[in-house]
Structures are given as structure tokens and as C-alpha cells.
Amino acid sequence: MPTVYTAIRRPLITEKGLAKKETEGTLIFDVAPGATKNEVKQAVEALFKVKVETVRTANVLGKERRRGQYAGYKPDWKKAYVRLKKGEKMPEYVSNL
């Protein structure tokens, strides 16, 4: 990956993701399908100036979507669970929730 912005696409802001952030110190990101764990780790450390303990990734299959008789699939995507080291300050990328 040439830059940190191509490895990480966006943070996933869901109720489950915010609960993991508060209780476990884990951030969840939508990442590029070709991004490796090391690339995700380096990108998070560079963007948010924090230390990363572990990175877990999951490939998510796209769901089927229908419009009347026509059916198609949403694209497959990859997400990463990034756990920060103990004592690290959580980045605030969510406001007004």
C-alpha cells in the first residue's frame, strides 16, 4: 500500500463498534481488501499517534440485494479489529452521538 489512506478506508461507527471501543479498547475499520495486518497496524499508528497491540481481520461477503425481479450482490469487503495497548488514549473520530 503506498499511503496510510489507501489501507484504511473509514471507521465503522455502529452500536457494537462503539461498545467494543469503550469496553475492550478495540477500534473497527473498513480496510482495503488487499491490506495486510502489518499495513493496517502502521496506518493506525501513523494516523492516530497511538500504539497498537493486535490486529484481527475479517473478510465479509456482500449481501444479496433485489429490485423486483432483478437480483445482485453488494461487493465483498474487509474489516479490521485493532486493539490498542493498555494506557493508550482512544482517538475521538466520532462526535455528536
N, C-alpha and C positions, 0 to 999 in steps of 0.2 A: 504494500500500500504506500503510495507516495506521500500522503499527508494524513494527519490525525482526523481530518474532517471526512475523509473517504472511508475510514474504518468505522466510525460511529456516525450513524445517520440521525438518531434522535433518542431522547429518553422516553421510556414507556411510562406514562402517567396514568395509572389505574389505581383502584382502591387496594387491590392486592399488592401492587408495587409499592405504594406509599406505606402500607403496613410492614412490608419487608424492610423498607428503608428505616422505619422507626424502631422496630424490634430487633432486627438482625444486623443492621448496618450494611445492607446489600442494596446496590443500585441496579436497575434493569434498563438495558438499552437495546434498541433496534440497531443491528450492525450489518455491515456488508456481508453477503453470503460467502465471499472468499477470504474474509478476515480471520486470522488465527487468534488464539488466546493471547499470545505474546504481543501481537499488534494491538489488540483491544486494551491490554494492560498498559502499554506505553502511551496509547492515545488518552486514556482516562487520567493517567498520572500527569501528562502534559497539559491537558485542558483544565483540569480542576485543581492541580497542585496538591494532590493527596498521594498517599502510599497505598497500593493495592496488595491485599493478601492473596486472594484466589480469584480466578475467572472460570465460570462454567458457561458453556454454550449449548444451545438447543436449536435444531432445525425445525421450523414449524411449517406444516403443509398448508397450502392455500385451501380455503373452503369453496364448496360449490355454490355458485350464485345463479339464480334463474330470473329471467324476464319473460314471463308467459311460457311459450313452448321452447324458448331458446335457453340453453344451459351453458355455463362456462365456469372457469375456476379463477379465483384470485391467485396472485403469484405467491410462490413459496418464499419464506423469509427466515432470517436467523436472529435470535435474540441472545443476549449475554447477561448473566448474573454476575455482578462484580462486587465482591466483599472487600471492604476497606479494613485496614489494620486497626487494632484497638487504639483508641485515643485520637483518631483522625476526625476532624470536623467534617460533618456532612455538607456537601455542596447544596446550595439552595437554587435549584433550577425551576422550582415551582413557586408561584406567588399567587395570592388572592384565592386560595382554596379553603 
